Amino acid sequence: MAQPQPDAPQSLYAAREPVFPKKVYGRFRNLKWAILVVTLGIYYLTPWIRWDRGPNLPDQAVLLDLANRRFFFFWIEIWPYEFYFVAGLLVMAGLGLFLFTSALGRVWCGYACPQTVWTDLFILVERWIEGDRNARLRLQRQKRWDFRKVRLRLTKWITWLLIAVATGGAWVFYFTDAPTLLRDLFMMNAHPVAYTTIAVLTATTFGFGGFAREQICIYACPWPRIQAAMMDEDTLVVGYREWRGEPRKHSKEVKAGEPQGDCIDCMACVNVCPVGIDIRDGQQLECITCALCIDACDDIMAKIGKPRGLIDYMALTDEQAERAGKAPKPIIKHILRPRTIMYTTLWALVGFGLIFALFIRPDIDVTVSPVRNPTFVIMSDGTIRNTYEVRILNKHGEDRPFRVSVTGNPSIRVQIEGSPYETVAVPADSTFNQRVYLQAPPGSDAAQNERTDVHIWIEDISNGDRAHKATVFNGRTN
């Protein structure tokens, strides 16, 4: 008797099925087009906006000046020690993402995520060149590479590559003067880091937007696994009204004479989905809440004379109410609830805090570092001298004279290295290092005490603004 053959081991992996979304019209598709134009316009055009800051400062409105460790944003200038402004903006971005997710689910992914925006742009190019969904499917399934297929694919890939190069090029323009860098790039005089950055971003944009597409959203992005922590039963997400659509018309399971639902199983919602899922199967991790299936379904419902909204934004509480024949909650009640109010309050507090800190920050600052080797020096006449490195920050757009003084002990005097005066000129919009000596005459309390607490002051002679730092004067002990 023949022995039964063991079953072949089951594969844990499946080949990717390319997704070719069908063109769709509707209010959500129009909203996505508007966001795409605005976000790409901001990304590509912002480095070219000029902003006059006066002499010796860059004229680019938005600039991450890593060489000088400063961030320029129109009239705002962020210095290295003010990095808390950047940290605050990142906190606000995170809280804003939590807020939108709590209110509308994965709406960031569906409308404004860079992966979504560039994928939409690449699909638009693909549709222009190869045709709509059916034409692209036929071309994909065509095994023979004839002249037409080669021509269409090369045209599409070259266009994608040009977009990818523009994407990488736009990014590096944020870190140095854009017109100068553009000239250097074409003259092959730019820094190798610029070419490397453009090459990396070109490759990732070309690969992620053109080929990976939904794979990035499903497998690479961690947000789908995290978003559930910000959502609850009142979160508005894209859903299918199963109690209204089932049983589907033309379904083999429907017997003659039985009532039928509004869904005609036309697959329009599936054909327009950029991640290739069927929303009628319920909530799924892959759904990016782009709502294109709503546009597609509403169009079909209008054609067959049925009410719109078979697929719509809804909450779990709405589903339970509608199944019981009750009216759903107003949208405002879904949005204004304790969770979203908490996120909004935190977001506003951080924002107000940053604005307050921006308006009260001084235009001058000083840091003092005592020179410890040696701790003090005894001059020929018995005077005790301490040395300090004083760093003066002048945020004004012009050179300013500063007077240096000391308080804490009336016997201590200030001497500026290399100058007989107690003033120092600090260049515009820069930090100036100046060596300063504090001297105590012999026999004074400061000279005899081991430590004397003092404050080193700087005063802007032009307008009287002052700043100070506490330090210690070291005296001679017997």
VODRENLO-554614 format. One record per residue (C-alpha): residue number from 1; residue in one letter; x, y, z. Coordinates in steps of 0.02 Angstrom, whole numbers. Example, Ala and Ser with C-alpha at 12.3 -4.5 7.8 and 13.67 -1.06 7.14 Angstrom:
REM VODRENLO-554614
num, residuo, x, y, z
1, A, 615, -225, 390
2, S, 684, -53, 357
REM end
This chain:
REM VODRENLO-554614
num, residuo, x, y, z
1, M, 0, 0, 0
2, A, 70, 168, -51
3, Q, 117, 283, 90
4, P, 29, 453, 90
5, Q, 143, 592, 35
6, P, 172, 724, 168
7, D, 94, 893, 133
8, A, 211, 1025, 65
9, P, 261, 1152, 197
10, Q, 150, 1305, 197
11, S, 236, 1464, 144
12, L, 231, 1606, 268
13, Y, 253, 1735, 131
14, A, 149, 1786, -19
15, A, 204, 1880, -173
16, R, 147, 2060, -178
17, E, -4, 2097, -285
18, P, 24, 2268, -365
19, V, -113, 2393, -326
20, F, -175, 2504, -467
21, P, -307, 2624, -397
22, K, -445, 2679, -513
23, K, -475, 2863, -544
24, V, -614, 2933, -436
25, Y, -704, 3098, -417
26, G, -781, 3173, -261
27, R, -759, 3292, -116
28, F, -627, 3188, -27
29, R, -527, 3163, -186
30, N, -533, 3351, -216
31, L, -476, 3381, -37
32, K, -329, 3265, -64
33, W, -282, 3357, -224
34, A, -288, 3524, -133
35, I, -178, 3459, 9
36, L, -57, 3383, -116
37, V, -38, 3549, -209
38, V, -17, 3649, -48
39, T, 106, 3531, 37
40, L, 214, 3504, -117
41, G, 209, 3690, -154
42, I, 271, 3729, 21
43, Y, 406, 3597, 11
44, Y, 476, 3645, -159
45, L, 456, 3835, -151
46, T, 498, 3881, 30
47, P, 689, 3879, 8
48, W, 673, 4009, -130
49, I, 582, 4138, -24
50, R, 699, 4284, 10
51, W, 703, 4380, 175
52, D, 811, 4535, 204
53, R, 895, 4524, 374
54, G, 1027, 4655, 344
55, P, 1214, 4637, 316
56, N, 1311, 4482, 366
57, L, 1154, 4376, 380
58, P, 1075, 4254, 256
59, D, 932, 4317, 149
60, Q, 840, 4150, 146
61, A, 673, 4152, 238
62, V, 687, 3973, 303
63, L, 863, 3908, 332
64, L, 939, 3774, 443
65, D, 1113, 3848, 454
66, L, 1206, 3700, 527
67, A, 1377, 3778, 494
68, N, 1337, 3924, 610
69, R, 1217, 3819, 718
70, R, 1066, 3929, 692
71, F, 889, 3911, 625
72, F, 808, 4054, 529
73, F, 620, 4057, 504
74, F, 567, 4221, 425
75, W, 590, 4352, 564
76, I, 631, 4222, 698
77, E, 810, 4169, 733
78, I, 842, 4018, 843
79, W, 1014, 4002, 923
80, P, 1094, 3839, 982
81, Y, 1052, 3865, 1166
82, E, 870, 3898, 1115
83, F, 842, 3723, 1049
84, Y, 695, 3709, 1168
85, F, 595, 3803, 1035
86, V, 627, 3660, 912
87, A, 587, 3532, 1046
88, G, 425, 3625, 1084
89, L, 375, 3623, 901
90, L, 406, 3436, 894
91, V, 298, 3412, 1048
92, M, 160, 3515, 966
93, A, 173, 3409, 809
94, G, 156, 3251, 911
95, L, 7, 3317, 1009
96, G, -74, 3375, 847
97, L, -53, 3202, 775
98, F, -132, 3127, 932
99, L, -276, 3251, 919
100, F, -317, 3214, 737
101, T, -301, 3028, 764
102, S, -417, 3033, 914
103, A, -546, 3132, 816
104, L, -533, 3059, 640
105, G, -425, 2903, 648
106, R, -279, 2883, 530
107, V, -321, 3044, 439
108, W, -139, 3105, 439
109, C, -90, 2951, 340
110, G, -231, 2973, 216
111, Y, -203, 3156, 174
112, A, -40, 3236, 229
113, C, 91, 3101, 259
114, P, 238, 3125, 138
115, Q, 225, 2943, 84
116, T, 42, 2970, 38
117, V, 73, 3136, -49
118, W, 216, 3074, -158
119, T, 128, 2910, -194
120, D, -24, 3008, -254
121, L, 89, 3111, -366
122, F, 175, 2955, -437
123, I, 7, 2870, -468
124, L, -54, 3027, -557
125, V, 99, 3020, -672
126, E, 71, 2834, -699
127, R, -111, 2864, -745
128, W, -66, 3003, -868
129, I, 61, 2893, -957
130, E, -13, 2717, -948
131, G, -198, 2752, -929
132, D, -326, 2713, -795
133, R, -335, 2555, -690
134, N, -389, 2431, -824
135, A, -257, 2491, -947
136, R, -121, 2480, -814
137, L, -178, 2306, -765
138, R, -169, 2247, -945
139, L, 5, 2319, -964
140, Q, 60, 2239, -800
141, R, -4, 2067, -852
142, Q, 71, 2078, -1024
143, K, 219, 1960, -1023
144, R, 297, 2016, -1186
145, W, 401, 2175, -1179
146, D, 357, 2253, -1347
147, F, 404, 2429, -1401
148, R, 246, 2505, -1327
149, K, 273, 2430, -1154
150, V, 456, 2481, -1152
151, R, 411, 2658, -1208
152, L, 276, 2680, -1076
153, R, 378, 2607, -935
154, L, 534, 2709, -977
155, T, 432, 2868, -991
156, K, 351, 2835, -822
157, W, 513, 2789, -735
158, I, 607, 2939, -806
159, T, 467, 3055, -747
160, W, 469, 2975, -576
161, L, 658, 2995, -570
162, L, 647, 3180, -611
163, I, 520, 3205, -471
164, A, 632, 3108, -352
165, V, 784, 3213, -398
166, A, 683, 3372, -371
167, T, 629, 3304, -202
168, G, 807, 3269, -145
169, G, 868, 3434, -217
170, A, 734, 3534, -127
171, W, 784, 3457, 40
172, V, 967, 3512, 32
173, F, 914, 3690, -12
174, Y, 847, 3708, 165
175, F, 1024, 3695, 235
176, T, 1116, 3827, 135
177, D, 1080, 3973, 19
178, A, 971, 3896, -118
179, P, 1027, 3999, -271
180, T, 1210, 3978, -227
181, L, 1193, 3791, -198
182, L, 1096, 3767, -360
183, R, 1236, 3851, -458
184, D, 1367, 3746, -368
185, L, 1271, 3586, -401
186, F, 1268, 3617, -588
187, M, 1450, 3675, -589
188, M, 1499, 3518, -490
189, N, 1571, 3628, -353
190, A, 1451, 3580, -214
191, H, 1505, 3484, -60
192, P, 1500, 3293, -78
193, V, 1374, 3287, 65
194, A, 1250, 3381, -45
195, Y, 1267, 3256, -188
196, T, 1256, 3109, -67
197, T, 1100, 3177, 16
198, I, 1016, 3208, -152
199, A, 1062, 3032, -210
200, V, 992, 2949, -53
201, L, 829, 3048, -55
202, T, 810, 3020, -242
203, A, 827, 2832, -219
204, T, 707, 2823, -72
205, T, 576, 2934, -156
206, F, 588, 2837, -318
207, G, 576, 2669, -230
208, F, 447, 2711, -97
209, G, 331, 2816, -204
210, G, 346, 2716, -363
211, F, 362, 2534, -311
212, A, 339, 2507, -123
213, R, 188, 2620, -106
214, E, 62, 2534, 10
215, Q, 197, 2418, 76
216, I, 274, 2563, 171
217, C, 106, 2605, 251
218, I, 68, 2424, 295
219, Y, 236, 2353, 348
220, A, 366, 2490, 372
221, C, 266, 2626, 460
222, P, 242, 2599, 648
223, W, 95, 2719, 661
224, P, -43, 2592, 621
225, R, 15, 2490, 771
226, I, 16, 2642, 885
227, Q, -140, 2736, 833
228, A, -259, 2622, 928
229, A, -197, 2699, 1091
230, M, -269, 2868, 1036
231, M, -436, 2801, 973
232, D, -597, 2747, 1059
233, E, -775, 2703, 1012
234, D, -815, 2885, 971
235, T, -674, 2908, 846
236, L, -737, 2943, 670
237, V, -664, 2820, 546
238, V, -712, 2760, 372
239, G, -836, 2617, 388
240, Y, -964, 2515, 292
241, R, -1146, 2514, 346
242, E, -1164, 2326, 339
243, W, -1342, 2328, 408
244, R, -1392, 2433, 258
245, G, -1287, 2355, 121
246, E, -1310, 2168, 158
247, P, -1358, 2051, 84
248, R, -1279, 2117, -74
249, K, -1374, 2117, -236
250, H, -1321, 1989, -365
251, S, -1251, 1882, -223
252, K, -1272, 1694, -251
253, E, -1323, 1676, -69
254, V, -1479, 1784, -93
255, K, -1634, 1684, -131
256, A, -1777, 1746, -238
257, G, -1900, 1853, -143
258, E, -1782, 1893, 1
259, P, -1744, 2076, 41
260, Q, -1581, 2140, -31
261, G, -1463, 2273, 32
262, D, -1404, 2430, -58
263, C, -1231, 2360, -99
264, I, -1228, 2294, -279
265, D, -1053, 2219, -258
266, C, -982, 2329, -395
267, M, -808, 2329, -315
268, A, -792, 2517, -344
269, C, -734, 2543, -164
270, V, -599, 2412, -185
271, N, -540, 2474, -354
272, V, -505, 2650, -292
273, C, -419, 2599, -129
274, P, -233, 2646, -132
275, V, -190, 2502, -15
276, G, -301, 2374, -102
277, I, -417, 2324, 42
278, D, -605, 2296, 47
279, I, -680, 2414, 175
280, R, -835, 2303, 181
281, D, -733, 2175, 278
282, G, -729, 2293, 427
283, Q, -593, 2397, 508
284, Q, -419, 2345, 453
285, L, -245, 2398, 501
286, E, -204, 2437, 319
287, C, -340, 2570, 300
288, I, -263, 2746, 292
289, T, -433, 2834, 308
290, C, -413, 2925, 141
291, A, -603, 2910, 109
292, L, -585, 2879, -78
293, C, -699, 2730, -56
294, I, -833, 2850, 8
295, D, -822, 2951, -153
296, A, -831, 2794, -260
297, C, -978, 2721, -165
298, D, -1074, 2886, -160
299, D, -1057, 2898, -349
300, I, -1129, 2723, -372
301, M, -1271, 2755, -249
302, A, -1318, 2913, -344
303, K, -1323, 2817, -508
304, I, -1438, 2680, -442
305, G, -1550, 2800, -347
306, K, -1499, 2750, -170
307, P, -1454, 2866, -25
308, R, -1271, 2911, -9
309, G, -1172, 2859, 143
310, L, -1166, 2670, 124
311, I, -980, 2696, 159
312, D, -950, 2847, 268
313, Y, -857, 2921, 416
314, M, -937, 2846, 570
315, A, -899, 2791, 748
316, L, -934, 2626, 835
317, T, -1067, 2712, 940
318, D, -1151, 2769, 779
319, E, -1154, 2591, 715
320, Q, -1239, 2528, 872
321, A, -1367, 2670, 867
322, E, -1407, 2648, 683
323, R, -1428, 2460, 701
324, A, -1556, 2497, 837
325, G, -1645, 2620, 723
326, K, -1587, 2776, 817
327, A, -1506, 2932, 748
328, P, -1316, 2944, 764
329, K, -1231, 3077, 869
330, P, -1192, 3245, 789
331, I, -1014, 3255, 723
332, I, -971, 3393, 846
333, K, -1005, 3275, 992
334, H, -884, 3149, 921
335, I, -749, 3280, 903
336, L, -776, 3375, 1067
337, R, -751, 3243, 1199
338, P, -632, 3231, 1349
339, R, -491, 3148, 1252
340, T, -486, 3275, 1111
341, I, -511, 3421, 1230
342, M, -362, 3361, 1332
343, Y, -251, 3349, 1177
344, T, -309, 3520, 1118
345, T, -275, 3598, 1288
346, L, -100, 3524, 1298
347, W, -64, 3578, 1119
348, A, -122, 3755, 1155
349, L, -24, 3767, 1318
350, V, 138, 3717, 1232
351, G, 102, 3840, 1091
352, F, 66, 3984, 1208
353, G, 221, 3940, 1308
354, L, 331, 3948, 1153
355, I, 255, 4114, 1099
356, F, 279, 4186, 1273
357, A, 460, 4127, 1278
358, L, 489, 4199, 1105
359, F, 430, 4372, 1156
360, I, 523, 4381, 1321
361, R, 690, 4313, 1263
362, P, 829, 4444, 1279
363, D, 926, 4517, 1134
364, I, 1090, 4500, 1230
365, D, 1161, 4363, 1338
366, V, 1323, 4319, 1426
367, T, 1410, 4161, 1487
368, V, 1559, 4161, 1603
369, S, 1690, 4023, 1619
370, P, 1827, 4044, 1751
371, V, 2001, 3992, 1698
372, R, 2054, 3861, 1826
373, N, 2236, 3839, 1781
374, P, 2297, 3932, 1879
375, T, 2153, 3974, 1996
376, F, 2227, 4147, 2032
377, V, 2387, 4244, 2000
378, I, 2480, 4354, 2125
379, M, 2545, 4509, 2039
380, S, 2711, 4595, 2086
381, D, 2620, 4722, 2196
382, G, 2521, 4585, 2287
383, T, 2360, 4607, 2185
384, I, 2258, 4446, 2163
385, R, 2200, 4419, 1985
386, N, 2071, 4294, 1921
387, T, 2046, 4258, 1736
388, Y, 1878, 4226, 1651
389, E, 1820, 4185, 1476
390, V, 1667, 4294, 1445
391, R, 1559, 4253, 1295
392, I, 1443, 4395, 1243
393, L, 1296, 4362, 1128
394, N, 1233, 4506, 1021
395, K, 1071, 4464, 928
396, H, 1054, 4636, 851
397, G, 1085, 4662, 666
398, E, 1221, 4791, 701
399, D, 1383, 4804, 798
400, R, 1356, 4854, 980
401, P, 1474, 4917, 1117
402, F, 1458, 4829, 1285
403, R, 1521, 4886, 1455
404, V, 1585, 4749, 1571
405, S, 1569, 4772, 1760
406, V, 1569, 4670, 1920
407, T, 1464, 4673, 2078
408, G, 1478, 4577, 2242
409, N, 1628, 4661, 2319
410, P, 1673, 4845, 2296
411, S, 1860, 4812, 2301
412, I, 1860, 4702, 2145
413, R, 1898, 4790, 1981
414, V, 1877, 4737, 1798
415, Q, 2012, 4738, 1666
416, I, 1981, 4692, 1482
417, E, 2125, 4599, 1402
418, G, 2209, 4706, 1270
419, S, 2112, 4864, 1312
420, P, 2128, 5001, 1443
421, Y, 1940, 5024, 1442
422, E, 1799, 4922, 1515
423, T, 1705, 4912, 1350
424, V, 1709, 4787, 1210
425, A, 1635, 4797, 1034
426, V, 1533, 4644, 985
427, P, 1496, 4614, 799
428, A, 1317, 4606, 738
429, D, 1219, 4446, 762
430, S, 1364, 4347, 833
431, T, 1445, 4279, 989
432, F, 1607, 4363, 1043
433, N, 1735, 4285, 1161
434, Q, 1828, 4406, 1273
435, R, 1956, 4369, 1410
436, V, 1919, 4471, 1566
437, Y, 2023, 4493, 1725
438, L, 1953, 4528, 1898
439, Q, 2080, 4604, 2018
440, A, 2075, 4628, 2205
441, P, 2205, 4742, 2289
442, P, 2316, 4667, 2426
443, G, 2240, 4671, 2598
444, S, 2060, 4680, 2536
445, D, 1928, 4557, 2592
446, A, 1916, 4481, 2417
447, A, 2105, 4454, 2411
448, Q, 2110, 4369, 2581
449, N, 1952, 4264, 2573
450, E, 1958, 4095, 2488
451, R, 1799, 4125, 2388
452, T, 1696, 4279, 2353
453, D, 1531, 4271, 2259
454, V, 1522, 4400, 2120
455, H, 1416, 4440, 1966
456, I, 1493, 4490, 1800
457, W, 1378, 4609, 1706
458, I, 1370, 4666, 1526
459, E, 1275, 4822, 1474
460, D, 1226, 4870, 1298
461, I, 1281, 5052, 1293
462, S, 1163, 5088, 1148
463, N, 1001, 5052, 1241
464, G, 1047, 5007, 1421
465, D, 998, 4822, 1411
466, R, 1093, 4718, 1540
467, A, 1132, 4536, 1573
468, H, 1237, 4449, 1705
469, K, 1307, 4283, 1764
470, A, 1358, 4230, 1938
471, T, 1534, 4166, 1969
472, V, 1667, 4156, 2105
473, F, 1823, 4258, 2139
474, N, 1962, 4154, 2216
475, G, 2072, 4242, 2344
476, R, 2234, 4200, 2432
477, T, 2219, 4102, 2595
478, N, 2355, 4109, 2728
REM end
